[in-house]
Amino acid sequence: MFDWIKNIFSFKVKPTFNTTSPFVAISQEDPRKIQSVKNTRKAFKDQQQAMQMRAMKAHAAECDDTFTCTAEPCFKWESDKVVKTETVAADEYNKRRKKNMKLLKGMKKS
């Protein structure tokens, strides 16, 4: 019955300071640290093109670091070795082809 009176006299104070407030104390950063970060970023940017050129080269499976690899023939091409060849009779081939074409027509494109 007297809830409305309680609501009138209950003062709810809302805090004005929160973490999203723009008036948060800011710490001063060391200018030497900022300059160090800038120098590091510039060094990486200067080396980026050379590193990418080295990485685009074909490397062997044993190559640990593709960015710093300086070996000229890092990867040697070898021709594929044919292990086994198998031929299918023409009638068997046509039979499989017709079966696959029938399955392909039955598939819905989505």
BELFEN-V755387 format. One record per helix or strand of 3 or more residues. SS is the DSSP state (h for helix, s for strand). FROM is the first residue (numbers start at 1). LEN is the number of residues. Records with the same first field share a line. If there is no record, write none. Layout:
BEGIN
SS=FROM-LEN / FROM-LEN
END
This chain:
BEGIN
h=3-7 / 31-26 / 90-17
END
